[in-house]
Amino acid sequence: MMVLHRRISNIMSWCLPFLMLCLSGLPQADAWASNQAVAADNLLSPSAVQVWISTTDRSKLLSREPDTHFDAAEQLPLDIHVNPAKQFQKMIGFGASITDASAWLMQNMLDAATRDALMKELFGSAPGLGLSFTRLTIGASDFSRMHYSLDDIPPGQTDPTLEHFSIEANRADVLPIVKKALALNPDLRVMASPWSAPAWMKTSRSLIKGRLRPDAFGSFSEYLVRYIQAYQAEGVPIFALTVQNEPHFEPEDYPGMHLDNRDRASLIGQHLGPRLAASGLQTRILEWDHNWNNPGAPLTVLADERARKYVGGVAWHCYEGHVNAQNIVHDAHPDIDTYFTECSGGTWEPLHSDGLVWLTRELIVGSTRAWAKGVLLWNLALDEHHGPHKGGCKNCRGVVTIDSATGAITRNPEYYALAHASRFVRPGAHRIHSDTHSGRIDTVAFQNADDKSIVLIAANSTSGSRRFSVRSSGRGFQYELPAKSVATFVWQL
């Protein structure tokens, strides 16, 4: 926990941004500021357990509750044992993607003071959320205002030397926003994914549909390396890279590219991997970047010896299948890291009525219990029309919604699901053992590396309150969690 003088300094540094939020009339700003003012970290007594709660009905939103305490409480039938001695993966953190749409909205629909306050709220340390993981798109995704790559040339032409490569399309919004995020949180890890190779490299000769031509594997590898080098020159290190977003899917109306298992293995093992190694760049390659429904796909690539030595992790999305796919691949290759890199909020069920608990249970709890070192939601910000976008999802929801007419900000269930983890689980924390009761009280626990504090995240998926006991290091407490709610408990080891 922070020492007192840091706490006072932190609170003082937040006064002006909070004032600007209030003056701008942003919905929920007063309630958020009030909650966070009392949520500033305090030094814990040896028996105290801090508690924060959010509920699906929004009666509580990251609400700082009275401390509970370790005592001689009896063990209840619904019991959670937290064991700090049993450690698993080291976390890099939680966050969401700075898509073209998100960056454009934040850069153009907010005045400077409001933008700075929102960025500090999202990426700053406590009482900010401390988001420490983000994803960029290499060229356009469906959440871009136009379709483009970083090497567009007239139809019928080619550019094998990448003479026309440029990141100019990112200078007005993406680069300023990600640089601001890095300034607020130097621990921020930035990964990137292409939705399509440039059209001249593809069989379709278009950003939409098609495959990477075999004679373009070298050029595409160089294209990705140029991207990493260009961003590094701008002060934005790219921590990890995937070779294709959702490589087994060819969307109808926005950039995409089919890249089957054999082609990904060849691209990684014979082209991109050696090119990255020769460049001296430390960017790691993540395989797959697609859904839970096909664990055999990354297993096939990892079975290729040339590709395997360049793969640093496997990335997963939530839209099909079950999170256990992460365990299947991890069990086969325990030396390969796991990352969860995309799941969008939206207005469909169950996210429309139960997004807070569903996202917490499936991603914050489920994905990290299945070895994810980092967890990413999709768009950091979208507008009231679920955009801007060009093709693709028409009812996706961002972590926050920015009203394009007024600049008003709404914090969505995705915001609070992330907040219950990112504000408390710091980069470098280890996941530790905790019992979980699927469908009743789902839990995950972490131990922070700096102050050794323990963080327990619990989700009650049921329509009634649930009373349970927590035991750790020979001590115990009881708590009753409201229906359809999420709680974060913090105590000192």
C-alpha positions in Angstrom: 0.0 0.0 0.0 1.1 3.6 -0.6 2.7 5.4 2.3 0.9 8.5 3.6 2.9 11.2 1.9 2.4 9.5 -1.5 -1.3 9.3 -0.8 -1.6 13.0 -0.1 0.4 13.9 -3.2 -1.7 11.6 -5.3 -5.0 13.0 -4.1 -3.7 16.6 -4.7 -2.7 15.8 -8.2 -6.2 14.6 -9.0 -8.1 17.7 -7.7 -7.9 19.7 -11.0 -8.9 16.8 -13.3 -11.9 16.0 -11.1 -12.9 19.7 -11.1 -12.8 19.7 -14.9 -14.8 16.5 -15.0 -17.5 18.0 -12.8 -17.6 21.3 -14.7 -17.9 19.4 -18.0 -21.1 17.7 -16.8 -20.0 14.2 -17.5 -22.5 11.6 -16.4 -21.4 9.7 -13.3 -18.4 12.0 -12.8 -19.5 13.1 -9.3 -20.2 9.6 -8.2 -17.0 8.3 -9.7 -15.0 11.0 -8.0 -16.8 10.4 -4.7 -16.2 6.7 -4.8 -12.5 7.1 -5.7 -11.8 9.8 -3.1 -12.7 7.3 -0.4 -11.1 4.4 -2.3 -7.6 5.9 -2.1 -5.3 3.2 -0.7 -4.9 3.1 3.0 -2.3 1.3 5.1 -4.0 -1.9 6.2 -4.0 -3.1 9.8 -2.9 -6.7 10.1 -6.5 -8.0 10.4 -8.3 -5.5 8.0 -9.6 -6.5 4.6 -10.6 -3.7 2.2 -13.7 -4.3 0.1 -14.9 -2.8 -3.2 -18.2 -3.9 -4.7 -20.0 -3.3 -8.1 -23.5 -4.6 -8.9 -25.2 -5.3 -12.1 -28.1 -3.0 -11.2 -25.5 -0.2 -10.8 -26.6 0.6 -7.2 -22.9 0.1 -6.4 -20.1 0.9 -8.8 -16.6 0.3 -7.5 -18.1 1.3 -4.1 -15.7 1.3 -1.2 -17.4 -0.7 1.5 -16.6 -0.8 5.2 -13.6 -3.0 6.0 -14.1 -6.5 7.1 -11.6 -8.3 9.4 -9.9 -11.6 9.8 -11.2 -13.2 13.0 -12.1 -16.6 14.3 -15.0 -17.0 11.8 -16.0 -20.6 11.2 -15.6 -22.2 7.8 -18.8 -22.1 5.8 -20.0 -24.7 3.2 -19.2 -22.1 0.5 -15.5 -21.7 1.4 -12.6 -20.1 -0.4 -9.0 -21.0 0.5 -6.4 -18.5 -0.7 -2.8 -19.9 -0.6 -0.1 -17.4 -1.4 2.6 -20.1 -1.3 1.2 -21.7 -4.5 2.0 -19.3 -7.3 1.3 -19.4 -11.0 1.9 -16.9 -13.9 3.3 -13.4 -13.5 0.8 -10.8 -14.7 1.5 -8.0 -17.1 -2.0 -6.6 -16.5 -5.4 -5.7 -17.9 -6.7 -3.2 -20.5 -8.4 -2.6 -23.8 -7.5 -1.8 -27.3 -6.7 1.7 -28.5 -8.4 1.2 -31.9 -8.5 3.9 -34.5 -12.1 4.7 -33.4 -11.2 5.0 -29.8 -8.2 7.2 -30.5 -10.1 9.4 -32.9 -13.0 9.9 -30.4 -10.7 10.8 -27.5 -8.5 13.1 -29.6 -11.4 14.9 -31.4 -14.6 14.7 -29.3 -13.1 15.7 -26.0 -11.6 19.1 -25.0 -8.0 18.9 -23.8 -8.8 19.1 -20.1 -11.5 16.4 -20.2 -9.3 14.2 -22.4 -6.4 14.5 -19.9 -8.7 13.7 -17.0 -10.1 10.7 -18.7 -6.7 9.4 -19.7 -5.5 9.8 -16.1 -8.5 8.0 -14.9 -7.9 5.1 -17.2 -4.1 4.7 -17.2 -3.0 6.6 -14.1 -2.2 5.0 -10.8 -4.7 4.7 -7.9 -7.2 6.2 -7.7 -7.0 5.6 -11.5 -7.6 2.2 -13.1 -3.9 1.7 -13.9 -4.6 0.0 -17.2 -1.3 -1.7 -18.1 -2.0 -3.6 -21.4 -3.3 -2.4 -24.7 -3.5 -3.4 -28.3 -3.1 -1.4 -31.5 -4.2 -2.3 -35.1 -1.6 -2.3 -37.8 -3.6 -0.6 -40.5 -7.4 -0.5 -40.4 -9.8 -2.8 -38.6 -13.6 -2.5 -38.7 -13.3 0.2 -36.1 -11.6 2.6 -38.4 -13.2 5.5 -40.3 -11.6 4.3 -43.6 -10.0 1.1 -44.9 -6.2 1.5 -45.3 -2.9 -0.3 -44.8 0.5 1.3 -44.1 1.6 0.7 -47.7 -1.2 1.6 -50.1 -0.4 2.0 -53.7 -2.5 2.3 -57.0 -4.1 -1.0 -58.1 -1.9 -3.1 -60.3 1.3 -1.9 -58.7 3.6 -3.6 -56.2 6.0 -2.2 -53.7 8.4 -5.0 -52.7 11.0 -2.7 -51.2 8.2 -0.9 -49.1 9.2 2.5 -50.5 5.7 3.8 -49.7 5.5 2.4 -46.2 4.3 5.1 -43.7 2.6 5.4 -40.3 1.4 8.8 -41.2 -2.3 7.7 -40.9 -1.7 7.2 -37.1 -0.1 10.5 -36.3 -3.2 12.5 -35.8 -4.8 10.3 -33.1 -3.4 6.9 -32.4 0.1 8.0 -31.6 -0.8 10.9 -29.4 -3.2 8.8 -27.3 -0.8 5.8 -26.9 2.0 8.2 -26.0 -0.2 9.9 -23.4 -1.0 6.4 -22.0 2.7 5.5 -21.8 3.5 8.8 -20.1 0.8 8.1 -17.4 1.8 4.4 -17.0 5.4 3.6 -18.1 4.6 -0.1 -17.3 2.0 -0.2 -20.1 2.6 -3.1 -22.5 1.6 -2.4 -26.1 0.9 -5.2 -28.6 -0.2 -4.9 -32.2 -2.1 -7.0 -34.8 -2.7 -6.6 -38.5 -6.2 -7.1 -39.9 -4.8 -7.4 -43.4 -1.6 -7.2 -45.4 -1.5 -4.4 -48.0 -3.8 -5.3 -50.9 -0.9 -5.8 -53.3 0.4 -8.7 -51.2 -2.8 -10.6 -51.4 -4.6 -13.0 -53.7 -7.7 -10.8 -53.6 -5.7 -7.6 -54.5 -8.0 -6.0 -51.9 -7.9 -5.4 -48.1 -11.1 -7.4 -47.9 -10.8 -11.2 -48.0 -8.1 -13.1 -49.8 -4.9 -14.8 -48.7 -1.2 -13.7 -48.4 0.5 -14.7 -51.6 3.5 -17.0 -51.1 5.8 -14.6 -52.9 4.8 -11.9 -50.4 5.8 -13.7 -47.1 9.1 -11.9 -47.0 7.6 -8.5 -47.9 4.9 -8.9 -45.2 7.5 -9.8 -42.6 9.5 -6.7 -43.5 6.2 -4.7 -43.3 5.6 -5.8 -39.7 9.2 -5.2 -38.7 9.0 -1.7 -40.3 5.9 -1.0 -38.1 7.7 -2.0 -34.9 10.7 0.1 -35.8 8.6 3.1 -36.8 6.7 3.0 -33.5 9.8 2.4 -31.5 11.3 5.6 -33.1 8.2 7.4 -31.8 8.9 6.2 -28.3 6.2 3.4 -28.4 7.9 0.0 -27.9 5.8 -2.9 -29.2 5.9 -5.6 -26.6 4.2 -8.3 -28.7 2.9 -8.9 -32.2 0.5 -11.3 -33.9 0.8 -12.0 -37.6 -2.9 -11.8 -38.3 -6.1 -11.0 -36.4 -8.5 -13.9 -36.5 -6.6 -15.8 -39.2 -9.4 -18.3 -40.0 -12.0 -15.6 -40.7 -12.5 -13.5 -43.8 -15.0 -10.8 -43.1 -17.3 -9.5 -45.8 -17.1 -5.8 -45.3 -13.8 -4.8 -43.6 -10.1 -5.7 -43.8 -9.3 -9.4 -43.1 -7.1 -12.1 -44.5 -7.1 -15.9 -44.3 -3.8 -17.3 -43.0 -4.0 -21.0 -42.3 -1.9 -23.0 -39.9 0.7 -24.1 -42.4 1.1 -20.5 -43.8 1.4 -19.0 -40.3 4.1 -21.6 -39.4 6.0 -20.8 -42.6 5.6 -17.1 -42.1 6.8 -17.2 -38.5 9.5 -19.9 -38.9 11.1 -18.9 -42.2 10.5 -15.2 -42.5 9.3 -13.1 -39.6 11.0 -14.9 -36.8 14.5 -14.8 -38.4 13.9 -11.2 -39.6 13.0 -10.1 -36.0 16.0 -11.9 -34.6 18.3 -10.3 -37.1 16.9 -6.8 -36.3 17.7 -7.1 -32.6 14.1 -6.2 -31.7 12.8 -7.7 -28.5 9.1 -7.9 -29.7 7.7 -11.4 -29.1 5.5 -13.2 -31.6 2.1 -14.4 -30.3 0.4 -17.2 -32.3 -3.3 -17.6 -33.1 -5.1 -14.4 -32.0 -8.4 -16.1 -32.5 -11.2 -17.9 -30.7 -11.3 -20.6 -28.0 -13.1 -23.1 -30.3 -10.0 -24.3 -32.1 -7.0 -25.1 -29.8 -5.7 -27.5 -32.5 -4.8 -24.5 -34.7 -2.1 -23.1 -32.4 -1.0 -26.6 -31.5 -0.3 -27.3 -35.2 1.9 -24.2 -35.5 3.7 -25.0 -32.3 4.4 -28.5 -33.7 6.5 -26.9 -36.4 10.0 -26.8 -35.0 11.1 -23.8 -37.1 8.1 -21.7 -36.0 8.1 -23.0 -32.4 11.4 -21.4 -31.5 10.1 -17.9 -32.4 6.7 -18.1 -30.7 6.6 -16.4 -27.3 2.9 -16.9 -26.5 -0.6 -17.8 -27.7 -3.3 -15.2 -27.9 -7.1 -15.9 -27.5 -10.5 -14.3 -28.3 -13.8 -15.1 -26.6 -16.4 -15.3 -29.4 -16.6 -19.0 -29.8 -15.6 -22.0 -27.7 -14.7 -22.3 -24.0 -11.8 -20.8 -22.0 -10.5 -24.3 -21.3 -8.9 -24.2 -24.7 -6.2 -22.0 -23.1 -5.5 -24.9 -20.6 -5.2 -27.4 -23.4 -2.5 -25.5 -25.2 -0.7 -24.5 -22.0 -0.6 -28.1 -20.8 0.9 -29.2 -24.1 3.4 -26.3 -24.0 3.9 -25.0 -20.5 6.9 -22.9 -21.5 4.7 -20.8 -23.9 2.9 -17.8 -22.4 -0.8 -17.3 -22.7 -2.6 -13.9 -23.4 -6.2 -13.0 -23.8 -6.3 -10.3 -26.5 -9.9 -9.6 -27.5 -13.5 -9.7 -26.3 -16.0 -7.0 -27.1 -18.7 -5.6 -24.9 -22.1 -5.2 -26.7 -25.8 -4.8 -26.5 -26.5 -8.6 -27.0 -27.2 -11.1 -24.3 -25.7 -11.8 -21.8 -23.8 -8.6 -22.0 -26.9 -6.4 -22.3 -28.3 -7.4 -18.9 -25.4 -9.1 -17.1 -22.2 -7.7 -18.7 -20.4 -6.9 -15.4 -20.7 -10.4 -13.9 -20.3 -12.2 -17.2 -17.1 -10.4 -18.2 -15.6 -10.8 -14.7 -16.4 -14.4 -14.5 -15.3 -15.4 -18.0 -12.4 -13.1 -18.6 -11.0 -11.6 -15.4 -11.4 -14.8 -13.5 -11.7 -17.5 -16.2 -9.0 -16.4 -18.5 -6.4 -15.7 -15.8 -7.2 -19.1 -14.1 -6.4 -20.5 -17.5 -2.9 -19.0 -17.5 -3.5 -15.6 -19.2 -0.7 -13.2 -18.2 -2.7 -10.3 -19.7 -6.4 -9.7 -20.5 -7.6 -7.2 -23.1 -11.1 -6.1 -23.9 -11.8 -4.7 -27.4 -12.5 -0.9 -28.0 -11.4 1.4 -25.2 -14.0 4.0 -26.3 -16.8 4.1 -28.8 -19.6 6.6 -29.4 -23.3 6.4 -28.8 -23.8 4.8 -32.2 -21.3 2.0 -31.4 -18.7 3.5 -33.7 -17.2 5.1 -35.7 -16.8 1.9 -37.7 -16.6 0.9 -41.4 -18.2 -2.5 -41.7 -18.2 -5.2 -39.0 -19.9 -5.0 -35.6 -22.8 -2.6 -35.4 -23.7 -3.1 -31.7 -20.3 -3.4 -30.0 -19.7 -1.4 -26.9 -16.5 0.3 -25.6 -15.1 0.3 -22.1 -16.4 3.9 -22.1 -18.9 5.6 -24.4 -18.1 9.2 -25.6 -21.2 11.1 -26.8 -20.1 12.5 -30.2 -22.4 15.6 -29.7 -21.7 16.6 -26.1 -18.5 14.8 -25.2 -20.3 13.2 -22.2 -18.7 10.0 -20.9 -20.5 6.9 -19.8 -18.6 4.2 -17.9 -19.9 0.8 -19.1 -19.9 -2.6 -17.4 -16.6 -3.3 -19.2 -15.1 -0.4 -17.3 -16.0 -1.8 -13.9 -15.1 -5.4 -14.8 -11.6 -4.1 -15.7 -11.4 -1.8 -12.7 -12.0 -4.5 -10.2 -8.7 -6.1 -11.5 -6.5 -3.4 -13.0 -6.8 -0.9 -10.1 -5.6 -3.5 -7.6 -3.5 -6.2 -9.4 -0.3 -4.5 -10.4 2.1 -5.6 -13.2 4.4 -8.2 -11.8 1.8 -9.7 -9.5 1.6 -13.5 -9.4 -1.7 -15.3 -9.7 -2.0 -17.5 -6.5 -4.2 -20.4 -5.5 -7.8 -19.7 -4.6 -10.8 -22.1 -4.5 -13.6 -21.3 -6.9 -17.2 -22.4 -7.0 -18.3 -22.2 -10.7 -21.6 -20.5 -11.2 -21.9 -19.4 -7.6 -18.8 -17.6 -6.3 -16.1 -17.6 -9.0 -12.8 -16.3 -7.8 -9.2 -15.6 -8.7 -6.4 -14.3 -6.4 -3.1 -12.5 -6.9 -0.2 -11.4 -4.8 1.4 -8.1 -5.7 5.2 -8.1 -5.9 5.9 -4.7 -4.4 4.0 -4.7 -1.1 3.0 -8.4 -0.9 -0.7 -7.4 -0.7 -3.2 -10.1 -1.6 -6.1 -9.4 -4.0 -9.1 -11.7 -4.2 -11.7 -11.0 -7.0 -15.0 -12.7 -6.6 -18.1 -12.8 -8.8 -21.6 -13.8 -7.6 -23.5 -14.9 -10.7 -26.6 -15.9 -8.9 -29.9 -14.0 -8.4 -29.5 -14.1 -4.6 -26.9 -12.9 -2.1 -24.2 -15.5 -1.2 -22.4 -15.8 2.1 -19.1 -17.5 2.1 -15.9 -17.8 4.1 -12.4 -16.9 3.1 -9.3 -18.6 4.7 -5.7 -17.6 4.1 -2.5 -18.2 6.1 -4.4 -19.6 9.1 -6.9 -16.7 9.3 -10.5 -16.4 8.1 -13.3 -14.0 7.5 -16.9 -14.2 6.3 -18.7 -12.0 3.8 -22.1 -11.8 2.1 -21.9 -10.7 -1.5 -25.1 -9.2 -3.1 -26.8 -10.8 -6.1 -25.2 -10.3 -9.5 -22.2 -8.5 -8.2 -18.4 -8.4 -8.2 -16.1 -7.7 -5.3 -12.4 -7.1 -4.8 -10.9 -7.9 -1.4 -7.4 -6.6 -0.5 -5.4 -7.5 2.6 -1.8 -7.6 3.7 0.0 -11.0 3.7 
